[in-house]
Amino acid sequence: PINTIRNIRNMDLSHCRLLGVLLVTPMFGILGTMVVNNKMSFFSDALGHSALTGIAVGVMFGINNTLVSMLAFSILLTIAIINVKNAKTASVDTIIGVFSSSAVALGIVILSYNGGFNKYSAYLIGDLLSISNNDIFMLIISFIAVLLIWFTCFNKFLLVSINHTFARSRGVNVKFYEYIFTILVAIIVTISIQWVGILVISSMMILPAASARNISNNIRQYHIYSISIAVISGILGLFLSYHFGCATGATIVLISSVFFALTYFISLRKVTA
């Protein structure tokens, strides 16, 4: 283990970027399956956009580490959205829209004060070049945590996604597992924003799972296809963005979009056959 840690610390930038992609994309592929099942694409989009507000709150309170302020705000926003949603006073998309738009507006107002927004505009498109060896350690820990939670809680997550009443009849604490899943998504999305970019973070999570759903016949295939599409898109996106000098996150999303188009036409052929 000591030699492994030393090797990671001594990795050059290109290896860091590749390893970062190989850690981030499978997590998005895994989590995206349940996000699509729960019809939560708007939720992940809201988390991405509200990251600006997390940065703004950090600036207001003098927190130098933007990741800490973003994580704290995204978790609080997630808890607030789930609590209001469970009160059933309005539709889910309306609640998420209200929280998301309000948070984004607040973040832009604070960060644009006295023309200071340009310093944070890099978060909009992300910068994979900024990934460091310490970030790789954080991603490895996150990856292990996602796998552990998924293997121990997947059946509960699935029951909750199917039907809350049915899940309760099976003895599942719906609210608890809803919190666990949404907070997990919030953490992974927030951690990845600085490399992927706020504008495309949601698409990077949704497209592989949506593509996999078009051609999957069962849950196992759904996960395998989603992870495979996410990883392949990540590697190709990294390679193409390096050679053409464009944003890595956006390139990965474009490749995932191609996969979605291909799987969509395959699913159409199955329906008409």
C-alpha positions in Angstrom: 0.0 0.0 0.0 2.8 2.4 0.8 4.4 1.8 -2.7 1.0 2.4 -4.3 0.5 5.7 -2.5 4.0 6.8 -3.6 3.2 5.8 -7.2 0.0 7.9 -7.2 1.9 10.9 -5.7 4.5 10.6 -8.4 2.1 10.3 -11.4 2.4 12.8 -14.1 -0.5 15.0 -15.2 -1.6 12.8 -18.1 -1.9 9.7 -15.9 -3.8 11.8 -13.3 -6.3 12.8 -15.9 -6.8 9.3 -17.2 -7.2 7.8 -13.7 -9.6 10.7 -12.8 -11.8 9.8 -15.8 -11.6 6.1 -14.9 -12.8 6.9 -11.4 -15.4 9.5 -12.1 -17.2 7.9 -15.1 -18.1 4.6 -13.5 -19.6 6.4 -10.5 -21.7 8.5 -12.8 -22.7 5.3 -14.7 -23.8 3.6 -11.5 -25.6 6.5 -9.9 -27.2 7.5 -13.2 -29.2 4.3 -13.4 -31.1 5.1 -10.3 -31.3 8.8 -11.1 -33.1 7.9 -14.4 -35.3 5.3 -12.6 -36.4 7.9 -10.1 -36.9 10.6 -12.8 -34.4 12.8 -11.0 -32.5 14.3 -13.9 -33.7 17.8 -13.0 -32.5 17.2 -9.5 -28.9 16.4 -10.5 -29.1 19.5 -12.8 -30.2 21.6 -9.9 -27.3 20.4 -7.8 -24.8 21.3 -10.5 -26.1 24.8 -11.1 -26.4 25.5 -7.4 -22.7 24.9 -7.0 -22.1 28.5 -7.8 -24.1 29.4 -4.7 -21.9 27.1 -2.6 -18.9 29.0 -3.8 -20.6 32.3 -3.1 -21.5 31.3 0.4 -17.9 30.2 1.0 -16.7 33.6 -0.3 -19.1 35.4 2.1 -17.9 33.4 5.1 -14.2 33.5 4.2 -13.9 29.8 3.4 -10.9 29.4 1.2 -11.6 25.8 0.2 -14.4 26.1 -2.4 -15.0 22.3 -2.4 -15.9 22.5 1.3 -18.4 25.3 0.8 -19.9 23.6 -2.3 -20.3 20.3 -0.5 -21.9 21.9 2.6 -24.4 23.9 0.5 -25.3 21.0 -1.9 -26.0 18.7 1.1 -28.2 21.4 2.8 -30.0 22.0 -0.5 -30.6 18.3 -1.0 -32.1 18.0 2.5 -34.3 21.0 2.0 -35.6 19.7 -1.4 -36.4 16.3 0.0 -38.2 17.7 3.1 -40.3 20.1 1.0 -41.0 17.3 -1.5 -42.2 14.9 1.2 -44.6 17.6 2.4 -46.4 17.2 -0.9 -47.4 20.8 -1.2 -46.4 21.0 -4.9 -45.1 18.8 -7.7 -41.5 17.6 -7.5 -40.4 19.4 -10.6 -41.9 22.7 -9.3 -40.1 22.3 -6.0 -36.7 21.5 -7.6 -37.2 24.4 -10.0 -37.9 26.9 -7.2 -34.9 25.9 -5.2 -32.6 25.6 -8.2 -33.5 29.0 -9.7 -33.4 30.8 -6.4 -30.0 29.3 -5.5 -28.5 30.0 -8.9 -29.7 33.6 -8.8 -28.3 34.1 -5.3 -25.0 32.7 -6.3 -24.7 34.9 -9.4 -25.7 38.0 -7.5 -23.0 37.4 -4.8 -20.2 36.4 -7.2 -20.9 39.1 -9.7 -20.7 41.9 -7.0 -18.2 44.5 -8.2 -17.5 42.4 -11.4 -15.9 39.5 -9.6 -17.7 36.7 -11.5 -14.9 36.1 -14.0 -12.7 34.5 -11.4 -15.3 31.7 -11.1 -16.4 31.3 -14.7 -14.0 28.3 -15.1 -16.4 26.2 -13.1 -19.0 26.5 -15.9 -17.0 24.4 -18.3 -14.6 22.6 -15.9 -10.9 22.1 -16.1 -9.5 18.5 -16.1 -6.0 19.9 -16.2 -6.5 21.1 -12.6 -6.8 17.6 -11.2 -4.1 16.8 -8.7 -2.7 13.7 -7.0 -4.6 14.7 -3.8 -7.8 14.8 -5.9 -7.1 11.3 -7.1 -7.0 10.1 -3.5 -10.3 11.8 -2.9 -11.8 10.1 -6.0 -10.5 6.7 -4.9 -12.2 7.1 -1.5 -15.4 8.3 -3.2 -15.4 5.4 -5.6 -15.0 2.8 -2.8 -17.7 4.5 -0.8 -20.1 4.4 -3.8 -19.4 0.7 -4.4 -19.9 -0.2 -0.7 -23.2 1.8 -0.4 -24.4 0.3 -3.7 -23.7 -3.3 -2.8 -25.3 -2.9 0.7 -28.3 -0.6 -0.2 -29.2 -1.3 -3.8 -32.2 -3.5 -3.1 -33.6 -0.8 -0.9 -32.9 1.9 -3.4 -34.7 -0.1 -6.1 -37.8 -0.7 -4.0 -38.0 3.0 -3.2 -37.7 3.9 -6.9 -40.5 1.5 -7.8 -43.1 2.6 -5.3 -42.9 4.2 -1.9 -45.9 2.4 -0.5 -44.6 -1.0 -1.8 -41.2 -0.2 -0.2 -42.8 0.6 3.2 -44.8 -2.6 3.0 -41.5 -4.4 2.8 -40.2 -2.7 5.9 -38.0 -0.2 4.1 -37.4 3.2 5.7 -38.2 5.2 2.6 -37.1 8.6 3.9 -33.8 7.3 5.2 -32.8 5.6 1.9 -34.0 8.6 0.0 -31.7 10.8 2.0 -28.8 8.4 1.6 -29.1 8.2 -2.2 -29.7 11.9 -2.8 -26.9 13.0 -0.5 -24.6 10.5 -2.3 -25.5 12.0 -5.6 -25.0 15.5 -4.3 -21.5 14.6 -3.0 -20.3 13.0 -6.2 -21.7 15.7 -8.4 -20.2 18.4 -6.3 -16.8 16.7 -6.2 -16.7 16.3 -10.0 -17.9 19.8 -10.9 -14.5 21.5 -10.9 -13.2 19.0 -13.6 -16.4 18.4 -15.6 -18.1 21.8 -15.5 -21.4 23.0 -14.1 -23.1 23.3 -17.6 -22.7 19.6 -18.5 -22.4 17.7 -15.1 -26.0 16.6 -15.2 -25.8 15.3 -18.8 -22.7 13.3 -18.0 -24.7 11.4 -15.4 -28.0 11.0 -17.2 -26.9 10.1 -20.8 -25.1 6.8 -20.1 -28.0 5.5 -18.0 -30.6 6.7 -20.5 -28.7 5.1 -23.3 -28.4 1.8 -21.3 -32.1 1.8 -20.6 -32.9 1.9 -24.3 -31.3 -1.5 -24.9 -31.4 -3.3 -21.5 -33.6 -6.2 -20.7 -32.9 -6.5 -17.0 -31.2 -4.7 -14.1 -27.8 -6.4 -14.6 -27.6 -5.3 -18.2 -28.8 -1.9 -17.3 -25.8 -1.4 -14.9 -23.3 -3.0 -17.2 -24.3 -1.0 -20.2 -24.5 2.2 -18.3 -21.0 1.8 -16.7 -19.5 0.7 -20.1 -21.0 3.6 -22.0 -19.8 6.1 -19.3 -16.3 4.7 -19.3 -15.9 4.5 -23.0 -17.3 8.0 -23.4 -14.9 9.2 -20.8 -11.8 7.7 -22.4 -12.7 8.8 -25.9 -13.7 12.3 -24.7 -10.3 12.7 -22.9 -8.4 11.5 -26.0 -10.4 13.7 -28.4 -10.3 16.8 -26.2 -6.6 16.5 -25.8 -6.0 16.3 -29.6 -8.5 19.0 -30.5 -7.9 21.3 -27.6 -11.5 21.5 -26.4 -13.3 21.1 -23.0 -13.1 17.5 -21.8 -16.4 17.4 -20.0 -18.4 18.7 -23.0 -16.6 16.3 -25.3 -17.5 13.3 -23.1 -21.1 14.5 -23.0 -21.2 14.7 -26.9 -19.9 11.1 -27.2 -22.5 10.0 -24.7 -25.1 11.8 -26.8 -24.0 9.7 -29.8 -24.4 6.6 -27.8 -27.9 7.7 -26.8 -28.9 8.3 -30.4 -27.5 4.8 -31.5 -29.3 3.0 -28.7 -32.5 5.0 -29.3 -32.6 3.8 -32.9 -31.8 0.2 -31.8 -34.8 0.4 -29.4 -37.0 1.7 -32.2 -36.0 -1.3 -34.4 -36.9 -3.7 -31.5 -40.4 -2.1 -31.2 -41.1 -2.2 -34.9 -39.7 -5.7 -35.4 
